[in-house]
Amino acid sequence: MTYLWIFLGGGLGSVARYGVSKVAASYYSGNFPLGTFIANTLACLVLALLVVFVVPKNSESTWLQPLLMVGFCGGFSTFSTFSNETTQLLQSGHMGVALLNVAVSILVGVGLIFWIRSIA
């Protein structure tokens, strides 16, 4: 049953990521991969909130962690797209934007999770 929860959550997360990317692309057309950055940042935020506030209070809900943490957050965030977009930026000569993407993505993602875990 765990695989079913992961499958469902992953599908929902992937659809959510696609939606975020489409909305971001409709408002922003610059070189920075904003849609992926927003999706990854939101996935970090959701994961941190789940780890700190939801999972400890729902230890009997064995479906919650596979559905939301592994499935949804795993499908919503995307390291492969982040890596591909960064590589494309590097190959097209946008070294500064590529480095900014890496630095900001890591700092914001890790920073969000660290901050939320520290306030709990």
C-alpha positions as CSV (number, residue, x, y, z in Angstrom):
1,M,0.0,0.0,0.0
2,T,3.0,2.3,0.6
3,Y,3.8,2.3,-3.1
4,L,0.3,3.4,-3.9
5,W,0.6,6.4,-1.6
6,I,3.9,7.4,-3.1
7,F,2.5,6.9,-6.6
8,L,-0.5,9.1,-5.9
9,G,1.5,11.8,-4.1
10,G,4.2,11.8,-6.8
11,G,1.6,12.3,-9.5
12,L,-0.1,15.2,-7.6
13,G,3.3,16.8,-7.0
14,S,4.3,16.5,-10.6
15,V,1.1,18.1,-11.8
16,A,1.5,20.9,-9.2
17,R,5.1,21.5,-10.4
18,Y,3.9,21.7,-14.0
19,G,1.3,24.2,-13.0
20,V,3.8,26.4,-11.1
21,S,6.1,26.3,-14.1
22,K,3.4,27.3,-16.5
23,V,2.2,30.2,-14.2
24,A,5.8,31.4,-13.7
25,A,6.4,31.3,-17.5
26,S,3.3,33.4,-18.1
27,Y,4.6,36.2,-15.9
28,Y,8.4,36.0,-16.4
29,S,10.5,35.4,-19.5
30,G,14.0,36.0,-18.3
31,N,16.9,33.6,-18.2
32,F,16.6,32.6,-14.5
33,P,14.6,29.3,-14.2
34,L,11.9,30.9,-12.0
35,G,9.3,28.1,-12.2
36,T,11.7,25.4,-11.1
37,F,13.1,27.7,-8.3
38,I,9.5,28.4,-7.0
39,A,8.5,24.7,-7.2
40,N,11.7,23.6,-5.4
41,T,11.3,26.3,-2.8
42,L,7.7,25.5,-2.1
43,A,8.5,21.7,-1.9
44,C,11.2,22.5,0.8
45,L,8.6,24.7,2.6
46,V,6.0,21.9,2.5
47,L,8.5,19.2,3.5
48,A,9.7,21.3,6.5
49,L,6.2,22.0,7.7
50,L,5.3,18.4,7.4
51,V,8.4,17.2,9.3
52,V,7.9,19.7,12.1
53,F,4.2,20.1,12.5
54,V,2.2,17.3,10.9
55,V,4.2,14.0,11.1
56,P,4.9,14.1,14.8
57,K,1.2,14.6,15.6
58,N,0.1,11.8,13.2
59,S,2.4,8.9,14.0
60,E,-0.5,6.5,13.5
61,S,-1.2,7.7,10.0
62,T,1.2,5.4,8.1
63,W,0.0,6.7,4.8
64,L,0.8,10.4,5.5
65,Q,4.6,10.3,5.1
66,P,4.7,8.2,1.8
67,L,1.9,10.3,0.3
68,L,3.1,13.8,1.2
69,M,6.7,13.7,2.0
70,V,8.1,11.1,-0.3
71,G,5.4,11.3,-3.1
72,F,4.1,14.9,-3.2
73,C,7.3,16.7,-2.2
74,G,9.4,14.3,-4.4
75,G,7.2,14.9,-7.4
76,F,6.9,18.6,-6.8
77,S,10.6,19.3,-6.4
78,T,13.0,18.5,-9.2
79,F,16.7,18.2,-9.0
80,S,17.0,16.9,-12.5
81,T,15.3,19.9,-14.1
82,F,17.3,22.2,-11.8
83,S,20.5,20.5,-13.0
84,N,19.5,20.6,-16.7
85,E,18.4,24.2,-16.6
86,T,21.7,25.2,-14.9
87,T,23.7,23.3,-17.5
88,Q,21.7,25.0,-20.3
89,L,22.5,28.4,-18.7
90,L,26.2,27.5,-18.5
91,Q,26.3,26.2,-22.1
92,S,24.6,29.4,-23.4
93,G,27.1,31.6,-21.7
94,H,24.9,32.8,-18.8
95,M,27.5,31.9,-16.1
96,G,26.3,34.5,-13.6
97,V,22.7,33.4,-13.9
98,A,23.7,29.7,-13.5
99,L,25.8,30.4,-10.4
100,L,23.0,32.6,-9.0
101,N,20.5,29.7,-9.6
102,V,22.7,27.2,-7.8
103,A,23.5,29.6,-4.9
104,V,20.0,30.9,-4.3
105,S,18.3,27.5,-4.8
106,I,20.6,25.9,-2.2
107,L,20.6,28.8,0.3
108,V,16.8,29.3,0.1
109,G,15.9,25.5,0.2
110,V,18.3,24.6,3.0
111,G,17.6,27.9,4.8
112,L,13.8,27.4,4.8
113,I,14.1,23.9,6.2
114,F,16.6,24.9,8.8
115,W,14.6,28.0,9.8
116,I,11.3,26.1,10.2
117,R,12.9,23.3,12.1
118,S,14.6,25.8,14.4
119,I,11.4,27.6,15.3
120,A,9.5,24.4,16.2
